[in-house]
Amino acid sequence: MAELFSSDWMSKFASAWNAEPALGAELAKIGFNTSIAYGFLDEEKPRGILVIENGHAKEGVAYEGQTVNWDLRASREDWTKWGKKPPGLMGLGMAYTSRKLRFKIGDYGAVIKDPRMAGPFIKSFEVMGRV
């Protein structure tokens, strides 16, 4: 199994993202374009980045200083736990308010308040578990 958020893992995540209609197809409806970094709370820099164009993952690679719109951080233990049992809306809300999930860059409130983005955001945790 590839190391969490390594280039190989991110590439597999990008493929899994594109295979899930509740992500790419739904986000394409709103012309969603962004770069999402993922990493660990105790590290200065994120580990991996997912580049999204029109809802679909263009690439998933290791982070090498790219500009990002979102930077999501959690402990290795929490990422692993969420990969085995993806959190729902309530679980993500609890993770955010308890600071287990942190947005170093980006706005959690903006994502959750927009139903066009909230559903796919929650679904992305389920897709991570498939990698």
N, C-alpha and C positions, 0 to 999 in steps of 0.2 A: 504494500500500500504506500502510495506517495505521501511524503511529509506534508502536513496541513499547510496550505497556502504557498507551497513551492510552485515553480513554473509548471511542472507536470500536473500537480493537483489543480491549479488554476485553469489549465487547458481542459482538463476533464470537467471541471465545473462549468466552463463556457459551453462545452458540448451538451452537458445535462441541462443547462439553462435554455439553450436553443431547442431542445427536444420537448420542453414543457410549454404547452400552449398558454397556460395561465401566466406565463412570464412574457415571453417574446411577443406573442400575438396581442395580449392585453396592453402591454406597454407601447407597442407600435401604434395603437389607436390614439395615443396622446403624443406621439412623436418624441418619446423619451430617449434622450441622449445624455450620457454621463460616464464618469469614471469612478468606480467604487474600489477603494482599498480595504484590505482586511488584514488584521494583525492581532497582536497580543498586548494586553494592558501594560506589561512591564518592559516593553521595548519602545525605543525612540521612534523607529520607523515601521511602517506596515510591512508585511511579508509579500502580499500578492495584490494584483490589481485586475479588475474586470472592466473592460471598455465596452460600453453599450452604445449601439447606434440604432436608432429607430426601434428600440425595444429588444433587439437581439444582440447577443454577445459577439462582438467583433473579434476580441481576443482575451485570453486569460493568461497572464504572465507574472513572473516575479516582479516585485516592485524594485525599480531602479531609479527613483527620483522623479518619476512622471508626475505631472500635475493631476490632482484628483479633486472631485467635487464632494466625495463622501469618504470618510475614513472611519471604519467600524472596528472597535476593539473590544475584546473580552479575554478572559483567561483561557489558557489552553483547555483546562478542565471544562469550562462552560461551553466552549465551541464543540468539544467532543460530546458533551451531554446533549446539546442541541442537535448534533448530527444524528444521534441515536434516537432521540425523541424530540422532534421539532416543536418549538413553542408556538402556541396560538397567539391571538391578539392580547389576551390577558397575560400570558406568560412573557411576551415581549415587553408589555407595559411594566410588569413587575421587574424584569431584568433591567430596564432603563431606569426606573425610579430608584432601584437599589444600587445602581451604578455598576452592575455586572456587565451591561452592554453600554458602551460609551461611543458617542459620535465625536471624534476629535475634530472632524470637519463634517459639516452637514447639519441638517435640522430634523431631528426625530419628529417633532411636532408637525412639521410640514408634510412629512410622509404619511403619518397616521391620520391627519385631518382630511387628506384627499383620498377618497375611496378608490380612485383609479390607480393609486400607487400603493395603498395600504395592503390590499389583497396580494399583489405581486411581491411586496416586501416580505410578507409572512410566508408566501409560497417559496421564496428564495431559500429559506432555512430548511424547508423540506427537501429541496433540490440538493442542497449541500450534503444532506445525509445519504444521497445516492452515489456520491463520489467515492 
